[in-house]
Amino acid sequence: MTKIPMVDDFTPDELRCTTCLLPMQYQSKSNGKFLWQCFKCGKQYLISENIDTSIEERWSPPR
């Protein structure tokens, strides 16, 4: 299993999807959270810029 890195003031170079193991793509930063998405399966990670908050996982339709 791939560990999701905690985000400080930077975004990691690569984040792999835990479902299909392909590299996820950084999309945007909104409300203090970085959005990463896998375009094959649609999995999304919302990673807070604050270390003390949790990581949210959600799904969207694949493109």
N, C-alpha and C positions, 0 to 999 in steps of 0.2 A: 504494500500500500504506500502511496506517495504522501508525504507529509505536506501540509499546506503551510507555507512560510508566513510568519507574522509580518505585517507591513508597518514600517515606521513612516519615513517621509519619502520612500522610494517604492517603486513597483518591481517585483522580481522579473528577471529576464524571461523566465518560462515557468508556466504552471500547467501541470498535466491533469487531464480529466480522470477522475477515479473510476469512471464507468467504461470508457472506450480507450483510455490511455493515450489519446492524442493531445498535442499541445493546445491549451486554451488560449483565447485571444483577449487581451485587455481592451475593454470597450470605453469606459468613462469613469469619472468620479462624480458621485452625486450624494448629497447629504452626509458627507464625511465617510463614504464607503466607496471602495474600488470595485467595479463590476468586471468580472472575468466570465467568458462564455465559451462553451464548446459548440462549434457549429455543426458537428455531426449529430450529437444526441440531444443538444439543447440544454444541458446542465449549466447552471449559473452559480457562481460564488460571489457573494457580497462580503468583502473583507473590510472591516472597520480600520480606520487609520489610528484608532486608539487600541492599545494592546489589551486593555482590560475588558474589552467587549468581545462577544463571540462572533463566529463566522456563520453567516446564513447561507443555506443552500436552497435553490429553487430550480424549477424546470420551466423552459419555454419551448415553443415548437422549434424543431431544427430547421435550418435554412437549406 
